[in-house]
Amino acid sequence: MTDLPPRRPPLEILAAAASIRSVDVVTLDDLYVALDAVLAGTADDLQISRARRAIADGDPLVLYVACGHSEMAVERLLEALVRLDPTAARLAVVAGMHLRLTPALIAAWVRLGEGSMPEKRNDA
């Protein structure tokens, strides 16, 4: 037997990641509720914030495992988040590119968030 610590569930890892840079400590139950609310389209600002932080500060591969190794589940979650909060488009695109999700889907997230991303400046 090895001396490795026991494995933590993927959502527990994401909840810990969401708590790293915030005063709001996200528990496993909080994250379950937040992700379910995002998928249902009924998330409030706190739930959206928790989901954003879990995705932004967590590893996209852990998100993939937490979603049952289903690309479609990850896609649905990220798309629901971008629809609720267009400013989440950038983190959805980064996670989608990391997981090598469909380029057309990633482009759609960019279009959904277009009004919320900072404009490129040409100071030449």
LUMFI-384288 format. One record per residue (C-alpha): residue in three letters; chain; x, y, z. Coordinates in Angstrom, 3 decimals. Each point is the difference from the previous one (the first is absolute). Layout:
// residues N
rest, kette, u, v, w
ALA, A, X, Y, Z .
...
***
This chain:
// residues 124
rest, kette, u, v, w
MET, A, 0.000, 0.000, 0.000 .
THR, A, 1.259, 3.478, -0.766 .
ASP, A, 0.031, 2.993, 2.296 .
LEU, A, -2.098, 2.108, -2.374 .
PRO, A, -2.818, 2.000, 1.557 .
PRO, A, -3.543, -1.085, -0.898 .
ARG, A, -1.421, 1.503, -3.166 .
ARG, A, -2.300, 2.952, 0.373 .
PRO, A, -3.201, 0.157, -2.049 .
PRO, A, 0.329, 2.338, -3.014 .
LEU, A, -2.699, 2.411, 1.177 .
GLU, A, 1.741, 0.289, 3.357 .
ILE, A, 3.166, 1.026, -1.843 .
LEU, A, -1.957, 2.581, -2.014 .
ALA, A, -1.683, 1.329, 3.157 .
ALA, A, 3.412, 0.440, 1.607 .
ALA, A, 1.258, 1.797, -3.124 .
ALA, A, -3.006, 2.341, 0.101 .
SER, A, 0.842, 0.915, 3.587 .
ILE, A, 3.696, 0.782, -0.513 .
ARG, A, -0.211, 3.664, -0.987 .
SER, A, -3.275, 0.900, 1.646 .
VAL, A, -1.450, 0.818, 3.389 .
ASP, A, -2.926, -2.266, -0.950 .
VAL, A, 0.927, -3.545, 1.011 .
VAL, A, -1.741, -2.359, -2.396 .
THR, A, -1.020, -3.370, 1.395 .
LEU, A, -0.690, -3.067, -2.077 .
ASP, A, -3.749, 0.433, 0.553 .
ASP, A, 0.210, 3.683, -0.988 .
LEU, A, 1.677, -0.952, -3.257 .
TYR, A, -2.580, -2.712, -0.758 .
VAL, A, -2.799, 2.517, 0.512 .
ALA, A, 1.776, 2.673, -2.059 .
LEU, A, 0.707, -2.296, -2.961 .
ASP, A, -3.540, -1.399, 0.050 .
ALA, A, -1.425, 3.535, 0.057 .
VAL, A, 2.248, 1.037, -2.902 .
LEU, A, -1.163, -2.996, -2.029 .
ALA, A, -3.632, 0.798, 0.830 .
GLY, A, 0.509, 3.658, -0.935 .
THR, A, -1.167, 1.180, 3.425 .
ALA, A, 3.322, 0.876, 1.640 .
ASP, A, 0.261, 3.161, 2.057 .
ASP, A, 3.103, 2.216, 0.045 .
LEU, A, 1.698, -1.949, 2.804 .
GLN, A, -0.573, -3.337, -1.728 .
ILE, A, 1.298, 1.380, -3.291 .
SER, A, 3.070, 1.333, 1.803 .
ARG, A, 0.656, -3.366, 1.628 .
ALA, A, -0.336, -1.852, -3.300 .
ARG, A, 2.257, 2.532, -1.754 .
ARG, A, 2.701, -0.297, 2.663 .
ALA, A, -0.136, -3.804, -0.001 .
ILE, A, 0.474, -0.047, -3.771 .
ALA, A, 2.538, 2.834, -0.172 .
ASP, A, 2.170, -1.070, 2.936 .
GLY, A, -0.494, -3.741, -0.360 .
ASP, A, 1.481, -2.330, -2.565 .
PRO, A, -2.227, -0.555, -3.077 .
LEU, A, 0.915, -3.692, 0.093 .
VAL, A, -1.378, -0.243, 3.538 .
LEU, A, -3.186, 1.673, -1.274 .
TYR, A, -0.159, -2.635, -2.745 .
VAL, A, 0.335, -2.795, 2.573 .
ALA, A, -2.576, 1.682, 2.259 .
CYS, A, -2.415, 0.051, -2.946 .
GLY, A, 0.244, -3.760, -0.344 .
HIS, A, 2.665, -0.038, -2.736 .
SER, A, -2.570, 1.499, -2.362 .
GLU, A, 0.994, 2.732, -2.428 .
MET, A, -3.679, 0.706, -0.597 .
ALA, A, -0.595, 0.601, 3.720 .
VAL, A, 2.947, 2.422, 0.145 .
GLU, A, -1.268, 1.769, -3.122 .
ARG, A, -3.498, 0.364, 1.466 .
LEU, A, 1.383, 1.376, 3.269 .
LEU, A, 2.308, 2.523, -1.666 .
GLU, A, -2.665, 1.126, -2.459 .
ALA, A, -2.559, 0.444, 2.791 .
LEU, A, 2.527, 2.061, 1.953 .
VAL, A, 0.755, 2.242, -2.986 .
ARG, A, -3.717, 0.503, -0.660 .
LEU, A, -0.537, 1.074, 3.625 .
ASP, A, 3.169, 2.093, 0.137 .
PRO, A, 1.512, 1.052, -3.351 .
THR, A, 3.145, 1.181, 1.808 .
ALA, A, 0.742, -3.698, 0.634 .
ALA, A, 0.631, -0.510, -3.723 .
ARG, A, 3.770, 0.307, 0.329 .
LEU, A, 0.295, -2.670, 2.686 .
ALA, A, -2.362, -2.282, -1.956 .
VAL, A, 2.154, 0.426, -3.100 .
VAL, A, 3.199, -0.754, 1.930 .
ALA, A, -1.514, -3.101, 1.614 .
GLY, A, -1.445, -1.117, -3.337 .
MET, A, 3.317, 0.411, -1.787 .
HIS, A, 1.818, -1.846, 2.779 .
LEU, A, -2.428, -2.921, -0.334 .
ARG, A, 0.099, 0.217, -3.808 .
LEU, A, -3.729, 0.430, -0.319 .
THR, A, -1.636, 0.759, -3.346 .
PRO, A, 1.448, 3.205, -1.537 .
ALA, A, -3.434, 1.085, -1.264 .
LEU, A, -1.372, -0.224, 3.525 .
ILE, A, 2.895, 2.026, 1.389 .
ALA, A, -0.566, 2.626, -2.706 .
ALA, A, -3.674, 0.181, 1.014 .
TRP, A, 1.029, 0.748, 3.599 .
VAL, A, 2.227, 2.798, -1.274 .
ARG, A, -2.958, 1.464, -1.909 .
LEU, A, -2.234, -0.268, 3.090 .
GLY, A, 2.514, 1.954, 2.038 .
GLU, A, 1.037, 2.532, -2.643 .
GLY, A, -1.549, 3.013, 1.684 .
SER, A, 1.619, -0.841, 3.308 .
MET, A, 3.627, -0.448, -1.070 .
PRO, A, 2.361, 2.977, -0.025 .
GLU, A, 0.665, 1.493, -3.392 .
LYS, A, 3.433, -0.456, -1.541 .
ARG, A, 1.868, 3.268, -0.082 .
ASN, A, 2.088, 1.077, -2.968 .
ASP, A, 2.415, 2.554, 1.419 .
ALA, A, 2.375, -0.244, -2.932 .
***
